[in-house]
Amino acid sequence: MLLAPKESVAIQLKGQHQYQFAGYYAAVEKGFYADEGLDVILRELPSGQNSVARVLVGDAEYGVTDTGLLLYRDQGSPVVLLSQIFQLSSLVIIARKDSGISSVSDLAGKKVMFDSVTGSDIAVSAILLDAIGDLPGIDILPMSYDFEDLVSGRADAMSAYATSQPFLLRERGVDISVIHLWNYGAEFPGDNLFTTEGEIADHPGRAEKMIRATLRGWRYAIDNTDEIIELIRSEYNPLLSRERHRVRGSGNRTKNREAGRPEWPAGGLFQGSLGPEGIPKWPRRRDGNSRGR
């Protein structure tokens, strides 16, 4: 019997290959996508680019992003959230220890570098507005993603991921302060899996296959951390150390525990079906409310 050819699709990651995307590697290498009839390619994000924009122009059918997706949807872009992966974002603000910056209120009048354009750092904007009152009270610099700007003093503070940049800077001997946004009420979710209305309309059922296989991959990655770290280093990014991958993995668990939340991933908040407009239809609870609303 001839087997049906697998459907080729691409997932646009939101950064370079690293443990942050462990569940996707597991789903590829362990055959979970193949079990759903899918041949999935994982694409790194070039520096300075945006994963949502690349999916919208057709460079990939699916993508990984964060709460900035809500802004795209609000502005009319046909994006659809499929599954929330991390329950809490690891986005933080970092500053050199010798700057004296240790809280959000210390940022008034300072040069702060973050992404204020695409929405990926929306939690930073929200906290600064709440704590300081207005963004003009801060000298906002366009995000360069070059942490030499912090080391050199071009920026007094920068947005970063608690599970990555602090570790790298401390490895270099740079003493830093980390401002955790959840301490200021910014409990924004982290990475999610998304697609477009067009993908759902053109390929009915494929999105639900992607969700099933992806969550299966995340569960495997959590249970087999060391195996997936070696897989990433051998097949995707041999330049990253084992320790950096471990920091990335353990950091996501830690940040959820510190905020009083269950360990990641979210376990797949999407457990319904996709409606005709590409919007998730959530199963009804006994109290009549939709789950996830």
C-alpha positions in Angstrom: 0.0 0.0 0.0 1.3 3.5 -0.9 1.6 5.8 2.0 0.2 9.3 1.6 2.9 11.9 1.1 3.6 14.0 4.2 2.5 17.7 4.2 5.5 20.0 4.3 5.2 23.0 6.7 7.6 25.3 8.4 7.6 26.8 11.9 9.3 30.1 12.3 11.1 30.2 15.7 11.5 33.5 17.5 15.3 33.2 17.9 18.3 31.0 17.3 18.2 27.3 18.0 18.3 26.7 21.7 16.5 24.8 24.5 13.8 27.5 24.5 12.3 25.5 21.6 12.9 22.1 23.0 9.4 20.7 22.4 9.6 21.4 18.7 12.9 19.6 18.3 11.5 16.6 20.2 8.4 16.6 18.0 10.6 16.6 14.8 13.2 14.1 15.9 10.9 11.7 17.7 8.5 11.5 14.8 5.5 13.1 16.5 4.9 15.4 13.6 5.5 12.5 11.2 2.8 10.5 13.1 0.4 13.3 12.1 1.5 13.2 8.4 3.6 16.3 8.7 7.1 17.1 7.5 8.1 20.0 9.7 11.1 22.4 9.1 12.2 24.6 12.0 13.6 27.9 11.0 15.8 30.2 13.0 14.9 33.9 13.1 17.5 36.2 11.6 18.7 38.9 13.9 16.5 42.0 13.9 13.5 40.3 12.3 10.1 39.4 13.7 8.5 35.9 13.6 4.9 37.2 13.2 5.9 39.3 10.2 7.6 36.4 8.5 4.6 34.2 8.9 2.3 36.9 7.6 4.3 37.3 4.4 4.3 33.5 3.9 7.8 32.5 4.8 6.4 29.9 7.2 2.9 28.5 7.9 3.3 28.5 11.7 5.4 30.5 14.2 6.4 31.0 17.7 5.9 34.4 19.4 4.7 36.0 22.6 2.0 38.4 23.8 2.8 40.8 21.0 0.6 38.5 18.9 -2.4 40.2 20.6 -1.4 43.6 19.2 -1.1 42.2 15.6 -4.6 40.7 16.0 -6.0 43.9 17.4 -4.6 45.8 14.5 -6.3 43.6 12.0 -3.7 41.0 11.1 -5.2 37.5 10.5 -3.2 35.7 13.1 -4.6 32.9 15.3 -3.2 31.7 18.7 -3.2 27.9 18.7 -1.6 27.0 22.0 0.0 28.8 24.8 3.3 27.0 25.6 4.9 28.9 28.5 2.6 30.1 31.3 4.8 33.0 32.3 7.2 35.1 30.2 10.8 35.2 31.1 11.1 38.8 30.0 13.0 41.0 32.5 14.9 44.3 32.6 18.6 44.1 33.3 21.1 46.8 34.3 24.7 46.9 35.3 25.0 46.5 39.1 27.2 49.6 39.3 24.4 51.7 37.7 22.5 51.7 40.9 19.3 50.5 39.1 17.5 47.8 41.0 13.8 48.7 40.5 11.5 50.0 37.8 11.2 53.4 39.6 15.0 53.8 39.2 14.5 53.9 35.4 13.0 57.4 35.3 15.2 59.6 33.2 17.4 56.7 32.1 18.3 55.3 28.7 16.2 52.1 28.4 16.5 49.8 25.4 13.6 47.6 24.5 11.3 46.7 21.6 8.6 49.4 21.7 7.5 48.8 18.0 6.5 45.2 17.4 4.9 44.5 20.8 7.2 41.7 21.8 8.2 43.8 24.9 4.7 44.9 25.7 5.1 43.9 29.3 8.0 46.3 29.6 5.9 49.1 28.3 3.1 48.3 30.6 5.3 48.2 33.7 7.1 51.5 32.8 3.8 53.2 32.2 2.4 52.0 35.5 5.4 52.7 37.7 6.6 56.0 36.1 3.5 57.4 34.6 4.6 58.1 31.1 7.1 56.8 28.6 8.4 60.3 27.7 9.9 60.2 31.2 12.3 57.6 29.9 14.9 57.9 27.1 13.7 54.9 25.0 16.3 53.4 22.6 15.5 51.1 19.7 16.3 47.5 20.6 19.6 46.5 19.1 19.8 43.0 20.6 23.5 43.8 21.2 24.2 43.5 24.9 27.5 45.3 24.4 25.3 48.4 24.5 24.6 47.7 28.1 28.2 46.8 28.9 29.5 49.9 27.3 26.9 52.2 28.9 25.2 53.2 25.7 22.1 51.9 27.4 21.4 52.1 31.2 19.0 49.1 31.1 17.7 46.7 28.5 15.0 44.1 28.1 16.3 40.5 28.2 15.2 37.0 28.9 15.9 35.8 32.5 16.9 32.4 31.1 19.5 33.6 28.7 21.3 37.0 28.7 21.9 37.3 32.5 23.8 33.9 32.4 25.9 35.0 29.4 26.8 38.4 30.9 27.8 36.8 34.2 29.9 34.3 32.4 31.8 37.3 31.1 32.2 38.7 34.6 29.6 41.5 34.1 27.7 42.0 37.4 24.1 42.8 36.7 20.8 43.5 38.4 17.7 41.7 37.2 14.3 43.3 37.5 11.6 40.7 37.3 8.4 42.1 35.8 6.1 39.7 37.6 7.1 41.5 40.8 5.2 44.5 39.4 2.1 42.6 38.4 3.1 41.9 34.8 2.2 38.2 34.7 2.2 38.0 30.9 2.3 34.5 29.3 5.4 33.5 27.3 6.0 31.7 24.0 3.0 30.5 22.0 2.3 28.6 18.8 0.3 30.6 16.2 -0.7 30.5 12.6 -2.9 32.5 10.2 -6.6 32.4 9.2 -5.5 31.6 5.7 -3.6 28.5 6.8 -6.6 27.2 8.7 -9.0 27.9 5.8 -6.8 26.4 3.2 -5.8 23.3 5.2 -8.6 22.2 7.5 -7.5 20.0 10.3 -3.7 20.7 9.9 -3.5 23.2 12.7 -5.0 20.7 15.2 -2.4 18.1 14.1 0.3 20.7 14.7 -1.1 21.4 18.2 -1.3 17.7 19.1 2.3 16.9 17.9 3.8 20.0 19.4 2.4 19.4 22.9 3.5 15.8 22.7 6.9 17.1 21.9 7.0 19.4 24.9 5.9 16.7 27.2 8.7 14.5 25.9 11.3 17.3 26.2 10.4 18.0 29.8 10.7 14.3 30.8 14.0 13.9 28.8 15.9 17.2 29.2 19.4 15.8 28.9 18.6 13.8 25.8 17.0 16.9 24.1 20.0 19.1 25.0 22.4 16.6 23.3 20.0 16.5 20.3 20.0 20.3 20.0 23.8 20.4 20.3 24.4 17.7 17.7 21.7 18.5 15.1 20.9 22.2 15.5 23.4 24.4 17.4 26.7 22.8 18.5 28.0 26.2 19.5 25.9 26.6 22.6 27.2 24.9 25.8 25.3 22.3 27.7 25.2 24.6 30.7 23.4 27.3 28.7 20.8 24.9 27.6 20.3 23.7 31.1 19.9 27.2 32.4 17.4 27.9 29.7 15.4 24.8 30.6 15.5 25.0 34.4 14.9 28.8 34.3 11.5 28.3 32.8 10.5 26.0 35.6 11.9 28.3 38.2 10.2 31.5 37.0 6.8 29.8 37.2 7.4 28.4 40.7 8.6 31.8 41.9 5.4 33.4 40.6 3.3 30.7 42.2 2.4 29.0 39.0 2.6 25.4 37.8 5.7 24.4 35.9 5.7 25.0 32.2 4.6 24.3 29.6 0.9 25.3 29.9 -0.1 21.8 28.8 -2.0 23.2 25.8 -4.7 25.7 26.7 -6.3 24.9 23.4 -8.5 21.8 23.8 -11.4 22.7 21.6 -11.7 23.1 17.9 -11.1 25.8 15.4 -14.1 27.8 14.3 -14.8 28.8 10.7 -13.1 32.2 11.1 -10.0 30.5 12.5 -10.7 31.5 16.1 -10.4 28.8 18.8 -13.8 27.4 19.9 -13.4 26.6 23.6 -15.4 23.7 25.2 -18.2 25.0 27.4 -17.9 24.5 31.2 -20.8 23.4 33.3 -21.3 27.0 34.5 -21.9 28.0 30.9 -18.7 30.0 30.5 -16.1 29.2 27.8 -12.8 27.8 29.0 -9.9 30.2 28.4 -12.0 33.4 28.1 
